[in-house]
Amino acid sequence: MGGTTIDPDEIRVVIADDHLSFGEALQIALDKEQDLTVIEVVGGGADAVRTAVEEKPDVVLMDLRMPNVDGIEATRRIRNEGARSAVIILTGEGDDVSLGRAVEAGARGVVKKTAPVADVADAIRHAARGEPLHRPAEVNRAIRTMRDRTKGDRDLMRRVERLTPREIEILQLMAQGVPSEGISTGLGMSRHTLRTHVQNILTKLAVHSKTEAVVAAIRMGKVTPPGLARSESDPPGAVLEGGPERVDRP
């Protein structure tokens, strides 16, 4: 890029998203803005870090969830490399936990993927000028929520680690929707023994229903529901965030 002249009024943008079709569509939309130029669309967090260091864009639009190196880790690496690009996290969630994690990693803030292109463009302009994307009260609340969630997850992980391999096996079968009779038959145990195992599970996890127990095990990565691939980069709580349905003990 030795002889390239950069317009000081032009905001240079990199888009990082493992769904390249989304990134390319966003590029087309943003390139219609006179002051914005998307210089590259990359498909992963590691490439986003490399491009931020080498090309020095003004702003990196970073997908939150990407395999291997997710948006939060890529943002941390950009900051650690000393790259001066402002980072905006793109997310389909837009909750307090996502905002808290993004800000702590060094991002300017988050923008929902469903936001109008005009709002995304405005966020890029604010970030390029070093301006905040969120009110201080909103950021502080998000960080508190994120830290509370992190502490809660640590406590939950300690409880989940107390489960035996047999109890994890039972929870996995529950997650697959196998009824109690099928679990006891498949594992060669009586219904009474299964009830004892389930009671021990509920006690160890300090929950009141089988569904809450399954959700806890899924959140901590001990159980995977059928048909749902979980990325290693997903933090605890990345799936089944909704409140668990209460069911009776066996």
Long-range contacts (C-beta under 8 A, 24 or more apart in sequence): 1-55, 9-35, 10-35, 10-36, 10-37, 11-35, 11-36, 11-37, 11-58, 11-59, 11-124, 11-125, 11-128, 12-37, 12-39, 12-55, 12-56, 12-57, 12-58, 12-59, 13-37, 13-38, 13-39, 13-57, 13-58, 13-59, 13-60, 13-61, 13-124, 14-38, 14-39, 14-40, 14-41, 14-42, 14-48, 14-51, 14-52, 14-55, 14-57, 14-59, 14-60, 14-61, 14-85, 15-40, 15-41, 15-42, 15-60, 15-61, 16-41, 16-42, 16-43, 16-44, 16-45, 16-47, 16-48, 16-51, 16-60, 16-61, 16-62, 16-63, 16-66, 16-71, 16-74, 17-41, 17-43, 17-61, 17-63, 17-66, 17-90, 18-43, 18-44, 18-63, 18-65, 18-66, 18-67, 19-63, 22-113, 26-61, 26-117, 26-120, 29-117, 30-117, 30-120, 30-121, 30-124, 33-121, 35-125, 36-121, 36-124, 36-125, 44-68, 44-69, 45-69, 45-70, 45-71, 45-73, 45-74, 45-77, 46-74, 48-74, 48-78, 49-74, 49-77, 49-78, 49-81, 49-83, 52-78, 52-81, 52-83, 52-85, 53-78, 53-81, 53-83, 56-83, 56-84, 56-85, 57-85, 58-85, 58-86, 58-127, 58-128, 59-85, 59-86, 59-87, 59-88, 59-124, 59-127, 59-128, 60-85, 60-86, 60-87, 60-88, 61-88, 61-90, 61-111, 61-120, 61-124, 62-87, 62-88, 62-89, 62-90, 62-107, 63-89, 63-90, 63-91, 64-89, 64-90, 64-91, 64-92, 64-93, 64-98, 64-102, 64-110, 65-91, 65-231, 65-233, 65-234, 65-238, 66-233, 67-231, 67-232, 67-233, 68-232, 68-233, 69-233, 70-231, 70-233, 70-234, 71-102, 72-101, 72-102, 72-105, 73-105, 73-233, 75-102, 75-105, 75-106, 75-107, 76-105, 76-106, 78-106, 79-105, 79-106, 86-127, 86-128, 86-130, 87-127, 88-123, 88-124, 88-127, 88-133, 96-141, 96-142, 96-145, 96-146, 97-142, 97-145, 97-146, 97-149, 97-237, 99-134, 99-138, 99-139, 99-142, 99-146, 100-139, 100-142, 100-143, 100-144, 100-145, 100-146, 100-147, 101-146, 101-235, 103-134, 103-139, 103-142, 103-143, 104-143, 104-146, 108-132, 108-133, 109-133, 109-134, 109-139, 149-237, 153-219, 153-220, 153-236, 153-237, 156-205, 156-216, 156-219, 156-220, 156-236, 157-220, 157-236, 159-204, 159-205, 159-206, 159-216, 160-205, 160-216, 160-217, 160-220, 160-222, 162-204, 163-201, 163-204, 163-205, 163-217, 163-222, 166-197, 167-197, 167-200, 167-201, 167-204, 168-217, 168-222, 168-223, 170-194, 170-197, 170-198, 170-201, 171-201, 171-213, 171-214, 171-217, 171-222, 171-223, 172-217, 172-223, 172-224, 174-210, 174-213, 174-214, 175-214, 175-217, 175-218, 175-223, 175-224, 175-225, 175-226, 176-225, 176-226, 177-226, 180-250, 191-250, 194-250, 195-249, 195-250, 198-249, 198-250, 199-249, 202-249, 208-246, 209-244, 209-245, 209-246, 209-247, 209-248, 209-249, 210-247, 210-249, 210-250, 211-244, 211-245, 211-246, 211-247, 212-244, 212-246, 214-244, 215-240, 215-244
